[in-house]
Every structure is written in C-alpha cells, then in structure tokens.
Amino acid sequence: MKSPTHRDKKIEEQKEALRTLDRLKNDGEVIGTSTMIKAAKAASAKIDENDPIEILGRKIGRSMGFVAVCVLVVYLYVTYVQPMS
C-alpha cells in the first residue's frame, strides 16, 4: 500500500498540472489563430468610430489591399496560367 506522503505528492502534482493547463489555455495560442488576428482585434477595439481620419485611413487601407490582391491575381495568371504562344 502507498504511503500518505506519496498520495499527497501525487495530489500536489495533479493540482500543479491543472494550474499549468489553465495558464496555457489563457495565455497560449489556439491552433488556427495567430498573433496578427489578436493584434488586429486589439487595434480595432481602440478605433474611434466618430473620427473621420480613422475612417478615411481604414477605407484607403482596404482599397489598397483590394488593388494589391487584384494586381497579384493578374500577375499570377499572366505568369503561370495563360497559355504560352
């Protein structure tokens, strides 16, 4: 039969493991999420919806992103998909 000290030690190890798992759950990243997403959510929480400069900057950034994606799609199509003559 196991001594009471061994059982106490085992219980203490289990408690420490549970504390570590809770800390990892709160601080660690979940698969499928990234630091960029967390930073974007934190930044979006700070945005003042009534500030016209913030709104204009967001519209410009989204427009530039859309144009960049379109240019990239055209470049990749011309480079890799279009049949060579």
Residue, then its C-alpha position, 0 to 999 in steps of 0.5 A: m500500500k502507498s504511503p500518505t506522503h506519496r498520495d499527497k505528492k501525487i495530489e500536489e502534482q495533479k493540482e500543479a498540472l491543472r494550474t499549468l493547463d489553465r495558464l496555457k489555455n489563457d495565455g497560449e495560442v489556439i491552433g488556427t489563430s495567430t498573433m496578427i488576428k489578436a493584434a488586429k482585434a486589439a487595434s480595432a477595439k481602440i478605433d474611434e468610430n466618430d473620427p473621420i481620419e480613422i475612417l478615411g485611413r481604414k477605407i484607403g487601407r482596404s482599397m489598397g489591399f483590394v488593388a494589391v490582391c487584384v494586381l497579384v491575381v493578374y500577375l499570377y495568371v499572366t505568369y503561370v496560367q495563360p497559355m504560352s504562344 
